[in-house]
Amino acid sequence: MPVLTTIRRAEYMELTALFFLQGAALGMWFVPLSTVLDAHGLHDIKPFAFAATALAAFISPLIFGAMADHHTSPVKVLRGLAVATAVTMALASTAIKLHWAPWLVLALIQLHALCSSPTWSISSTIIFARLEDAKKEFGPIRAMGTLGWMAGCWVVSLLNADTTALAGYSGAVMWLAVAAFTYFLPTLETSKTVEHLTLRQRLGLDALTLLKHPDHRVVFFTVALFAIPISGFYPFTPPHLRELGLQHTSAWMTLGQVTEIIAMFMLGGLLLRWRLKWIFAGGLVFGVLRFALSAINGKAWLLAGVILHGCSFTLVFITAQIYLDQRVEAAWRARAQALMALMSGGVGNLIGYLSTGWWFATCAGTVGMRWPIFWGGLSVAVAGVLVYFLTAYHGIGSGLTSANKVETK
């Protein structure tokens, strides 16, 4: 980590606070959502409620990423999205609490997802733009987002809101805090390319050009494929924990964030010593082990699987974000991060939430859930992603467009 001046320390405080607040807001909604829906008789719509985020990721990130690159400051884009997310989260929570029609609950959850899905890639763009050395500095700053996620989950459990709409209301308040905090951030300059933009550019679809680069394409596809089995972790681990007698599931789920933070602080050193290929591969191996341990179907084994989630998540998803910041020119970075959000949160999660929901129903036996088969199947799926990555990623050099003319390793 480079030596920080007083000004740099103040800047670090701003960046870490942004990720902390946003992580808390996301955790307060996403982690307890499964148990909240179950408690209000909405179990049948749960796969579709989680898939709403994936559907939104096909639309929002690229559009708002293009807006941040071409039209207005990413800080202003984040501010507007944070307010909209707070309002829609409160509306969706009210619909759940008052037992509105399931289709209306789903519609409000979808509207909330459209507002929230671009926020993480926009925040990442804001932070990357202010870092001197992303390889060394991004990991520790990103760890604050994980700490915020954990803090949000702890607050939900301390409020005994794991199964109530209060979790969503708390998250809405936190999103308003994110919006307020953006007024303390400096406005970033945007590319002066607003005139003569095509519809394709305004919608951010020109980011698909990045897929022409062989290494970029493998990284994008690996993240998307990995997100498919990962999608089963969030909605189905909490009910498994409760079945094994572990209450306050939002708090137990934060065990994964402990190793996530450790991995983020180690990531800078790993990036300097290891090839990217082996960092990605290490994350995929942890993914295989995480589901394999959960398949043993015991308290200690399931918690061990939860703990390994953090290492797996960091070494794949966070490394991919740093990869894009290092390999893509500045004028394309918001769209590159948005495309990553689309591939993981859109393609991967949409297929993942629907397919793991089907797989969960298939594994449900007449005498109870067959957890070893369910988690074992997800472990095999991650192993398939690992094989694809190891055979497809080679690090073959410069890109095919001006957006990615950089050395790859």
LUMMARBA-815475 format. One record per residue (C-alpha): residue number from 1; y, z, x. Coordinates in steps of 0.02 Angstrom, whole numbers, plus 50000, padded with zeros to 5 digits. Layout:
N
[rec NUM; [Y; Z; X]]
...
END
This chain:
409
[rec 1; [50000; 50000; 50000]]
[rec 2; [50169; 49952; 50075]]
[rec 3; [50299; 50085; 50113]]
[rec 4; [50412; 50107; 49961]]
[rec 5; [50599; 50130; 49969]]
[rec 6; [50688; 50235; 49839]]
[rec 7; [50730; 50078; 49740]]
[rec 8; [50551; 50018; 49749]]
[rec 9; [50487; 50188; 49690]]
[rec 10; [50601; 50179; 49539]]
[rec 11; [50537; 50004; 49503]]
[rec 12; [50358; 50064; 49517]]
[rec 13; [50395; 50202; 49393]]
[rec 14; [50459; 50073; 49269]]
[rec 15; [50307; 49961; 49289]]
[rec 16; [50180; 50101; 49279]]
[rec 17; [50267; 50175; 49126]]
[rec 18; [50260; 50006; 49038]]
[rec 19; [50073; 49990; 49064]]
[rec 20; [50044; 50174; 49019]]
[rec 21; [50134; 50162; 48852]]
[rec 22; [50053; 49998; 48806]]
[rec 23; [49879; 50058; 48856]]
[rec 24; [49900; 50212; 48746]]
[rec 25; [49956; 50105; 48598]]
[rec 26; [49807; 49988; 48616]]
[rec 27; [49680; 50129; 48638]]
[rec 28; [49740; 50223; 48484]]
[rec 29; [49695; 50074; 48375]]
[rec 30; [49550; 49984; 48458]]
[rec 31; [49434; 50127; 48506]]
[rec 32; [49430; 50225; 48340]]
[rec 33; [49434; 50068; 48231]]
[rec 34; [49244; 50061; 48216]]
[rec 35; [49225; 50240; 48154]]
[rec 36; [49381; 50229; 48043]]
[rec 37; [49310; 50077; 47953]]
[rec 38; [49140; 50162; 47934]]
[rec 39; [49220; 50319; 47862]]
[rec 40; [49312; 50219; 47729]]
[rec 41; [49162; 50119; 47671]]
[rec 42; [49212; 49961; 47763]]
[rec 43; [49059; 49944; 47875]]
[rec 44; [49021; 49769; 47812]]
[rec 45; [49187; 49698; 47871]]
[rec 46; [49179; 49779; 48044]]
[rec 47; [49120; 49624; 48141]]
[rec 48; [49257; 49521; 48058]]
[rec 49; [49389; 49655; 48091]]
[rec 50; [49350; 49649; 48277]]
[rec 51; [49339; 49460; 48271]]
[rec 52; [49518; 49456; 48204]]
[rec 53; [49579; 49492; 48380]]
[rec 54; [49478; 49346; 48445]]
[rec 55; [49547; 49227; 48313]]
[rec 56; [49723; 49281; 48355]]
[rec 57; [49691; 49249; 48539]]
[rec 58; [49667; 49065; 48501]]
[rec 59; [49844; 49054; 48433]]
[rec 60; [49966; 49185; 48493]]
[rec 61; [49947; 49203; 48683]]
[rec 62; [49977; 49019; 48727]]
[rec 63; [50125; 49003; 48607]]
[rec 64; [50211; 49161; 48666]]
[rec 65; [50162; 49127; 48847]]
[rec 66; [50249; 48958; 48835]]
[rec 67; [50399; 49045; 48755]]
[rec 68; [50407; 49167; 48902]]
[rec 69; [50395; 49023; 49028]]
[rec 70; [50519; 48905; 48944]]
[rec 71; [50631; 48986; 48814]]
[rec 72; [50675; 49169; 48838]]
[rec 73; [50640; 49318; 48948]]
[rec 74; [50463; 49389; 48940]]
[rec 75; [50546; 49560; 48915]]
[rec 76; [50627; 49503; 48753]]
[rec 77; [50465; 49422; 48695]]
[rec 78; [50371; 49585; 48725]]
[rec 79; [50504; 49685; 48632]]
[rec 80; [50489; 49580; 48475]]
[rec 81; [50300; 49580; 48481]]
[rec 82; [50294; 49770; 48503]]
[rec 83; [50400; 49798; 48346]]
[rec 84; [50296; 49675; 48245]]
[rec 85; [50135; 49756; 48306]]
[rec 86; [50196; 49929; 48254]]
[rec 87; [50240; 49870; 48079]]
[rec 88; [50078; 49775; 48050]]
[rec 89; [49972; 49917; 48122]]
[rec 90; [50052; 50040; 48001]]
[rec 91; [50021; 49920; 47856]]
[rec 92; [49838; 49895; 47902]]
[rec 93; [49813; 50083; 47920]]
[rec 94; [49890; 50111; 47748]]
[rec 95; [49775; 49980; 47673]]
[rec 96; [49623; 50068; 47747]]
[rec 97; [49682; 50240; 47691]]
[rec 98; [49719; 50188; 47512]]
[rec 99; [49557; 50088; 47496]]
[rec 100; [49639; 49921; 47462]]
[rec 101; [49527; 49770; 47436]]
[rec 102; [49424; 49729; 47592]]
[rec 103; [49496; 49552; 47600]]
[rec 104; [49673; 49624; 47603]]
[rec 105; [49625; 49750; 47738]]
[rec 106; [49556; 49607; 47842]]
[rec 107; [49711; 49501; 47813]]
[rec 108; [49824; 49641; 47876]]
[rec 109; [49711; 49673; 48025]]
[rec 110; [49722; 49487; 48065]]
[rec 111; [49912; 49490; 48051]]
[rec 112; [49917; 49640; 48168]]
[rec 113; [49804; 49548; 48291]]
[rec 114; [49919; 49396; 48293]]
[rec 115; [50061; 49509; 48347]]
[rec 116; [49967; 49616; 48474]]
[rec 117; [49854; 49491; 48562]]
[rec 118; [49989; 49412; 48674]]
[rec 119; [50065; 49578; 48729]]
[rec 120; [49951; 49617; 48875]]
[rec 121; [49969; 49447; 48958]]
[rec 122; [50158; 49454; 48933]]
[rec 123; [50166; 49628; 49011]]
[rec 124; [50059; 49568; 49156]]
[rec 125; [50179; 49423; 49184]]
[rec 126; [50327; 49543; 49187]]
[rec 127; [50241; 49654; 49315]]
[rec 128; [50174; 49516; 49427]]
[rec 129; [50350; 49441; 49437]]
[rec 130; [50415; 49602; 49514]]
[rec 131; [50277; 49636; 49641]]
[rec 132; [50292; 49593; 49824]]
[rec 133; [50104; 49592; 49857]]
[rec 134; [50000; 49582; 49698]]
[rec 135; [49835; 49603; 49791]]
[rec 136; [49886; 49775; 49854]]
[rec 137; [50002; 49833; 49716]]
[rec 138; [49933; 49772; 49549]]
[rec 139; [49774; 49877; 49546]]
[rec 140; [49858; 50048; 49554]]
[rec 141; [49992; 49995; 49429]]
[rec 142; [49861; 49923; 49311]]
[rec 143; [49767; 50088; 49325]]
[rec 144; [49911; 50170; 49231]]
[rec 145; [49869; 50060; 49082]]
[rec 146; [49694; 50133; 49087]]
[rec 147; [49764; 50309; 49099]]
[rec 148; [49871; 50269; 48948]]
[rec 149; [49718; 50204; 48855]]
[rec 150; [49627; 50367; 48895]]
[rec 151; [49777; 50472; 48843]]
[rec 152; [49788; 50378; 48678]]
[rec 153; [49603; 50410; 48644]]
[rec 154; [49620; 50594; 48686]]
[rec 155; [49769; 50611; 48569]]
[rec 156; [49667; 50531; 48429]]
[rec 157; [49523; 50653; 48458]]
[rec 158; [49640; 50804; 48475]]
[rec 159; [49717; 50757; 48308]]
[rec 160; [49540; 50744; 48234]]
[rec 161; [49590; 50567; 48186]]
[rec 162; [49434; 50476; 48249]]
[rec 163; [49390; 50431; 48069]]
[rec 164; [49562; 50429; 47985]]
[rec 165; [49711; 50313; 47967]]
[rec 166; [49812; 50436; 48070]]
[rec 167; [49745; 50348; 48224]]
[rec 168; [49832; 50188; 48171]]
[rec 169; [49994; 50276; 48126]]
[rec 170; [49995; 50359; 48298]]
[rec 171; [49971; 50190; 48380]]
[rec 172; [50114; 50117; 48279]]
[rec 173; [50231; 50253; 48344]]
[rec 174; [50175; 50214; 48521]]
[rec 175; [50214; 50029; 48497]]
[rec 176; [50390; 50075; 48444]]
[rec 177; [50401; 50174; 48607]]
[rec 178; [50350; 50016; 48702]]
[rec 179; [50487; 49917; 48613]]
[rec 180; [50616; 50050; 48655]]
[rec 181; [50561; 50055; 48837]]
[rec 182; [50591; 49868; 48860]]
[rec 183; [50779; 49902; 48849]]
[rec 184; [50762; 49990; 49018]]
[rec 185; [50680; 49839; 49101]]
[rec 186; [50783; 49705; 49189]]
[rec 187; [50784; 49535; 49105]]
[rec 188; [50682; 49407; 49201]]
[rec 189; [50744; 49230; 49227]]
[rec 190; [50650; 49094; 49135]]
[rec 191; [50615; 48916; 49188]]
[rec 192; [50758; 48798; 49143]]
[rec 193; [50644; 48669; 49063]]
[rec 194; [50679; 48693; 48878]]
[rec 195; [50749; 48519; 48850]]
[rec 196; [50634; 48372; 48817]]
[rec 197; [50479; 48479; 48797]]
[rec 198; [50335; 48400; 48704]]
[rec 199; [50250; 48488; 48559]]
[rec 200; [50099; 48514; 48672]]
[rec 201; [50210; 48605; 48799]]
[rec 202; [50296; 48710; 48666]]
[rec 203; [50126; 48767; 48601]]
[rec 204; [50069; 48807; 48778]]
[rec 205; [49927; 48683; 48771]]
[rec 206; [49978; 48609; 48939]]
[rec 207; [49898; 48764; 49015]]
[rec 208; [49730; 48680; 48983]]
[rec 209; [49772; 48571; 49135]]
[rec 210; [49720; 48720; 49241]]
[rec 211; [49540; 48691; 49186]]
[rec 212; [49538; 48531; 49290]]
[rec 213; [49528; 48636; 49448]]
[rec 214; [49342; 48672; 49481]]
[rec 215; [49365; 48852; 49538]]
[rec 216; [49489; 48893; 49400]]
[rec 217; [49369; 48820; 49273]]
[rec 218; [49224; 48928; 49334]]
[rec 219; [49331; 49086; 49331]]
[rec 220; [49395; 49049; 49156]]
[rec 221; [49221; 49010; 49091]]
[rec 222; [49143; 49162; 49177]]
[rec 223; [49270; 49277; 49097]]
[rec 224; [49240; 49197; 48926]]
[rec 225; [49050; 49209; 48942]]
[rec 226; [49058; 49388; 49005]]
[rec 227; [49168; 49436; 48857]]
[rec 228; [49029; 49387; 48735]]
[rec 229; [48906; 49530; 48773]]
[rec 230; [49050; 49648; 48816]]
[rec 231; [49109; 49629; 48636]]
[rec 232; [48959; 49731; 48580]]
[rec 233; [49013; 49881; 48684]]
[rec 234; [49166; 49933; 48583]]
[rec 235; [49106; 49926; 48402]]
[rec 236; [48927; 49986; 48430]]
[rec 237; [48937; 50119; 48567]]
[rec 238; [49030; 50246; 48455]]
[rec 239; [48895; 50246; 48318]]
[rec 240; [48760; 50261; 48452]]
[rec 241; [48852; 50410; 48525]]
[rec 242; [48864; 50492; 48355]]
[rec 243; [48679; 50459; 48321]]
[rec 244; [48638; 50551; 48481]]
[rec 245; [48744; 50699; 48425]]
[rec 246; [48901; 50665; 48527]]
[rec 247; [49055; 50688; 48417]]
[rec 248; [49237; 50646; 48462]]
[rec 249; [49181; 50473; 48511]]
[rec 250; [49355; 50413; 48559]]
[rec 251; [49360; 50545; 48696]]
[rec 252; [49183; 50509; 48757]]
[rec 253; [49224; 50324; 48771]]
[rec 254; [49360; 50364; 48898]]
[rec 255; [49226; 50405; 49027]]
[rec 256; [49223; 50220; 49063]]
[rec 257; [49407; 50224; 49105]]
[rec 258; [49377; 50354; 49242]]
[rec 259; [49279; 50231; 49348]]
[rec 260; [49396; 50093; 49294]]
[rec 261; [49541; 50186; 49375]]
[rec 262; [49440; 50220; 49532]]
[rec 263; [49393; 50036; 49544]]
[rec 264; [49574; 49982; 49520]]
[rec 265; [49633; 50091; 49664]]
[rec 266; [49494; 50019; 49773]]
[rec 267; [49525; 49839; 49719]]
[rec 268; [49666; 49807; 49842]]
[rec 269; [49554; 49850; 49989]]
[rec 270; [49410; 49749; 49919]]
[rec 271; [49520; 49596; 49897]]
[rec 272; [49570; 49605; 50080]]
[rec 273; [49391; 49625; 50144]]
[rec 274; [49278; 49532; 50024]]
[rec 275; [49272; 49356; 49958]]
[rec 276; [49323; 49341; 49777]]
[rec 277; [49150; 49275; 49737]]
[rec 278; [49067; 49439; 49784]]
[rec 279; [49194; 49546; 49693]]
[rec 280; [49163; 49449; 49533]]
[rec 281; [48975; 49457; 49564]]
[rec 282; [48983; 49645; 49590]]
[rec 283; [49069; 49667; 49423]]
[rec 284; [48935; 49564; 49336]]
[rec 285; [48796; 49665; 49418]]
[rec 286; [48876; 49826; 49353]]
[rec 287; [48880; 49742; 49182]]
[rec 288; [48693; 49711; 49188]]
[rec 289; [48659; 49891; 49239]]
[rec 290; [48778; 49962; 49108]]
[rec 291; [48682; 49888; 48962]]
[rec 292; [48513; 49919; 49045]]
[rec 293; [48551; 50105; 49057]]
[rec 294; [48610; 50111; 48877]]
[rec 295; [48445; 50032; 48825]]
[rec 296; [48351; 50189; 48884]]
[rec 297; [48421; 50272; 48726]]
[rec 298; [48462; 50448; 48788]]
[rec 299; [48624; 50546; 48796]]
[rec 300; [48637; 50546; 48986]]
[rec 301; [48586; 50363; 49000]]
[rec 302; [48708; 50304; 48867]]
[rec 303; [48849; 50402; 48949]]
[rec 304; [48800; 50328; 49117]]
[rec 305; [48816; 50156; 49040]]
[rec 306; [48988; 50200; 48972]]
[rec 307; [49040; 50259; 49144]]
[rec 308; [48986; 50096; 49226]]
[rec 309; [49091; 49999; 49102]]
[rec 310; [49249; 50036; 49202]]
[rec 311; [49184; 49963; 49365]]
[rec 312; [49118; 49809; 49277]]
[rec 313; [49279; 49779; 49180]]
[rec 314; [49393; 49797; 49331]]
[rec 315; [49294; 49690; 49452]]
[rec 316; [49287; 49546; 49329]]
[rec 317; [49440; 49547; 49216]]
[rec 318; [49571; 49625; 49331]]
[rec 319; [49513; 49522; 49479]]
[rec 320; [49531; 49367; 49370]]
[rec 321; [49712; 49413; 49330]]
[rec 322; [49752; 49436; 49515]]
[rec 323; [49662; 49273; 49554]]
[rec 324; [49780; 49181; 49435]]
[rec 325; [49935; 49262; 49507]]
[rec 326; [49882; 49211; 49683]]
[rec 327; [49821; 49036; 49640]]
[rec 328; [49949; 48972; 49514]]
[rec 329; [50132; 48929; 49541]]
[rec 330; [50262; 49046; 49467]]
[rec 331; [50321; 48924; 49332]]
[rec 332; [50145; 48921; 49259]]
[rec 333; [50095; 49103; 49272]]
[rec 334; [50136; 49162; 49095]]
[rec 335; [50036; 49016; 49026]]
[rec 336; [49895; 49047; 49150]]
[rec 337; [49882; 49229; 49099]]
[rec 338; [49892; 49174; 48916]]
[rec 339; [49751; 49050; 48941]]
[rec 340; [49647; 49190; 49018]]
[rec 341; [49683; 49294; 48862]]
[rec 342; [49629; 49148; 48754]]
[rec 343; [49466; 49122; 48850]]
[rec 344; [49418; 49306; 48853]]
[rec 345; [49499; 49377; 48696]]
[rec 346; [49482; 49215; 48598]]
[rec 347; [49330; 49111; 48643]]
[rec 348; [49228; 49255; 48717]]
[rec 349; [49270; 49390; 48592]]
[rec 350; [49257; 49279; 48437]]
[rec 351; [49083; 49222; 48485]]
[rec 352; [49044; 49398; 48547]]
[rec 353; [49095; 49499; 48394]]
[rec 354; [49007; 49382; 48274]]
[rec 355; [48850; 49360; 48380]]
[rec 356; [48832; 49544; 48427]]
[rec 357; [48859; 49589; 48244]]
[rec 358; [48715; 49471; 48201]]
[rec 359; [48611; 49542; 48344]]
[rec 360; [48647; 49720; 48285]]
[rec 361; [48587; 49677; 48109]]
[rec 362; [48432; 49594; 48182]]
[rec 363; [48390; 49750; 48284]]
[rec 364; [48412; 49868; 48136]]
[rec 365; [48236; 49922; 48086]]
[rec 366; [48174; 50007; 47928]]
[rec 367; [48162; 50175; 48019]]
[rec 368; [48326; 50161; 48114]]
[rec 369; [48419; 50061; 48243]]
[rec 370; [48315; 49992; 48386]]
[rec 371; [48442; 50028; 48521]]
[rec 372; [48332; 49981; 48671]]
[rec 373; [48311; 49804; 48604]]
[rec 374; [48496; 49789; 48559]]
[rec 375; [48566; 49846; 48727]]
[rec 376; [48424; 49761; 48823]]
[rec 377; [48471; 49594; 48746]]
[rec 378; [48652; 49614; 48801]]
[rec 379; [48594; 49658; 48977]]
[rec 380; [48495; 49495; 48985]]
[rec 381; [48649; 49399; 48924]]
[rec 382; [48757; 49470; 49065]]
[rec 383; [48620; 49425; 49190]]
[rec 384; [48634; 49245; 49129]]
[rec 385; [48822; 49247; 49161]]
[rec 386; [48790; 49313; 49337]]
[rec 387; [48671; 49169; 49374]]
[rec 388; [48797; 49042; 49310]]
[rec 389; [48938; 49112; 49416]]
[rec 390; [48837; 49123; 49577]]
[rec 391; [48781; 48943; 49560]]
[rec 392; [48945; 48867; 49499]]
[rec 393; [49083; 48952; 49601]]
[rec 394; [49103; 48884; 49777]]
[rec 395; [49286; 48905; 49827]]
[rec 396; [49313; 48722; 49867]]
[rec 397; [49498; 48711; 49904]]
[rec 398; [49660; 48650; 49829]]
[rec 399; [49691; 48613; 49646]]
[rec 400; [49720; 48453; 49551]]
[rec 401; [49895; 48487; 49483]]
[rec 402; [50057; 48558; 49549]]
[rec 403; [50013; 48716; 49456]]
[rec 404; [49871; 48758; 49573]]
[rec 405; [49898; 48683; 49745]]
[rec 406; [49839; 48833; 49841]]
[rec 407; [49696; 48878; 49954]]
[rec 408; [49544; 48955; 49871]]
[rec 409; [49410; 49059; 49951]]
END
